């Protein structure tokens, strides 16, 4: 059974891959499970599909808090990380906002440049301080 971190990291990889994918998301999930060895279970599928269903809303939120870059200028790796963190903050009751942000920063440290880590932390920090969008923990 994968840990929550492994689920999140697999979802991140798949959300990133989806940014280059022109096919059906279920096909991508099946390919990932069959050929990549990623732990694609129901939790991963649910997180990926949830992020993709809400991506327009998530991108609008990212745009609101990204004062340095428009969404189309954010590197795709960073966009995938931001989408997952904001999605979990808003729609996953089991995930506190601070945990979603901490996990996003951890992913950024593993996959992005140092300046991108600061950017992601800044966007999510601004997002987390907005009482209109964040649930009460």
Backbone torsions as a table, in degrees:
resi	resn	phi	psi	omega
1	UNK	NA	120.3	-179.5
2	UNK	-68.4	149.8	175.9
3	UNK	-73.7	168.1	177.2
4	UNK	-61.2	-37.7	177.6
5	UNK	-62.6	-44.4	179.1
6	UNK	-64.3	-38.2	176.6
7	UNK	-61.9	-46.8	-179.4
8	UNK	-63.8	-43.8	-179.4
9	UNK	-65.9	-40.7	176.6
10	UNK	-64.3	-43.1	177.4
11	UNK	-61.0	-40.6	177.1
12	UNK	-59.7	-48.0	-179.7
13	UNK	-59.7	-43.0	-179.0
14	UNK	-71.2	-37.4	176.3
15	UNK	-65.7	-36.5	175.9
16	UNK	-66.1	-48.3	178.9
17	UNK	-59.5	-35.8	-179.0
18	UNK	-62.3	-28.6	179.0
19	UNK	-64.3	-16.7	178.2
20	UNK	-110.7	-3.0	-171.0
21	UNK	-94.1	134.9	178.0
22	UNK	-106.5	0.0	-176.9
23	UNK	-100.0	-168.0	179.9
24	UNK	-72.8	139.2	-177.6
25	UNK	-64.3	-34.5	178.5
26	UNK	-63.8	-34.9	176.8
27	UNK	-65.3	-43.3	177.7
28	UNK	-61.3	-43.1	178.9
29	UNK	-62.4	-41.8	178.9
30	UNK	-64.8	-42.4	178.6
31	UNK	-63.1	-44.1	-179.7
32	UNK	-61.4	-41.9	-178.9
33	UNK	-69.0	-39.3	-175.5
34	UNK	-77.6	-40.7	-169.0
35	UNK	-110.2	-24.2	-174.2
36	UNK	-96.6	-16.7	-177.5
37	UNK	78.0	8.5	177.4
38	UNK	-68.5	145.2	178.9
39	UNK	-77.9	76.9	-177.8
40	UNK	-88.0	96.6	177.8
41	UNK	-112.8	-172.4	-177.6
42	UNK	-62.4	-35.1	178.7
43	UNK	-65.5	-41.7	177.7
44	UNK	-64.1	-47.7	-179.8
45	UNK	-58.8	-44.0	-179.9
46	UNK	-62.1	-44.0	-179.8
47	UNK	-66.0	-46.3	-179.9
48	UNK	-61.8	-49.6	-178.1
49	UNK	-64.7	-37.4	177.2
50	UNK	-63.0	-45.1	178.3
51	UNK	-61.4	-44.9	-177.7
52	UNK	-68.0	-36.6	177.2
53	UNK	-63.8	-33.2	-175.5
54	UNK	-104.0	12.4	-170.2
55	UNK	-62.0	-33.4	177.7
56	UNK	-65.5	-43.1	177.4
57	UNK	-64.7	-43.5	179.8
58	UNK	-63.6	-41.0	178.8
59	UNK	-65.8	-35.7	177.0
60	UNK	-65.2	-38.7	177.2
61	UNK	-66.7	-44.1	178.0
62	UNK	-58.8	-44.3	-179.8
63	UNK	-60.4	-38.2	-179.3
64	UNK	-62.9	-37.3	-174.5
65	UNK	-102.3	-2.9	177.6
66	UNK	-98.9	93.4	-177.6
67	UNK	-85.0	-10.5	-178.0
68	UNK	-98.9	-27.3	-176.0
69	UNK	-139.4	141.1	171.4
70	UNK	-76.1	158.9	-175.5
71	UNK	-57.4	-38.4	-178.7
72	UNK	-71.9	-8.9	177.7
73	UNK	-103.9	-1.7	177.7
74	UNK	-81.3	129.4	177.3
75	UNK	-54.2	142.6	-174.7
76	UNK	-58.3	-36.2	175.8
77	UNK	-57.6	-47.8	-178.2
78	UNK	-66.8	-37.8	178.9
79	UNK	-62.2	-43.6	178.2
80	UNK	-61.8	-42.5	179.2
81	UNK	-63.9	-46.9	-179.6
82	UNK	-62.3	-43.8	-179.7
83	UNK	-59.0	-46.3	-178.3
84	UNK	-64.1	-45.0	-178.3
85	UNK	-63.0	-43.4	-179.3
86	UNK	-70.7	-40.2	177.0
87	UNK	-58.8	-49.1	-179.5
88	UNK	-62.5	-38.6	179.5
89	UNK	-62.1	-37.6	-175.8
90	UNK	-90.8	-33.7	-167.4
91	UNK	-119.8	-7.3	-179.4
92	UNK	-110.4	99.4	-176.4
93	UNK	-60.4	-26.7	-178.7
94	UNK	-78.0	-10.1	-174.2
95	UNK	-111.1	108.2	175.1
96	UNK	-63.7	150.8	-177.7
97	UNK	-56.3	-44.6	-178.1
98	UNK	-63.7	-31.1	177.4
99	UNK	-71.3	-43.4	178.1
100	UNK	-59.3	-41.0	179.4
101	UNK	-69.1	-45.5	179.2
102	UNK	-59.0	-43.8	178.8
103	UNK	-65.8	-37.4	177.7
104	UNK	-63.6	-42.9	178.9
105	UNK	-65.7	-38.7	176.7
106	UNK	-61.6	-45.1	176.7
107	UNK	-62.5	-41.8	179.7
108	UNK	-62.5	-41.3	178.4
109	UNK	-62.6	-33.9	-178.4
110	UNK	-79.9	-30.5	-169.8
111	UNK	-120.1	-16.2	-173.6
112	UNK	-117.1	176.3	175.2
113	UNK	-78.9	160.4	-179.5
114	UNK	-57.0	-41.1	179.3
115	UNK	-65.1	-31.0	177.8
116	UNK	-70.9	-34.0	176.9
117	UNK	-60.5	-45.8	178.9
118	UNK	-63.1	-42.0	179.0
119	UNK	-61.1	-49.7	-179.7
120	UNK	-60.7	-45.8	178.9
121	UNK	-60.8	-40.3	180.0
122	UNK	-66.2	-45.5	178.7
123	UNK	-61.9	-47.5	-178.1
124	UNK	-69.6	-32.6	175.8
125	UNK	-63.8	-45.3	177.7
126	UNK	-62.7	-43.8	177.9
127	UNK	-58.9	-44.5	-174.8
128	UNK	-69.2	-21.2	-179.8
129	UNK	-89.6	-2.5	-178.7
130	UNK	-87.4	108.8	-176.1
131	UNK	-68.5	-14.8	-179.9
132	UNK	-77.0	-22.0	-175.3
133	UNK	-114.4	-18.2	-174.7
134	UNK	-96.7	135.0	174.8
135	UNK	-70.7	158.4	176.5
136	UNK	-78.6	129.0	178.8
137	UNK	-86.1	NA	NA
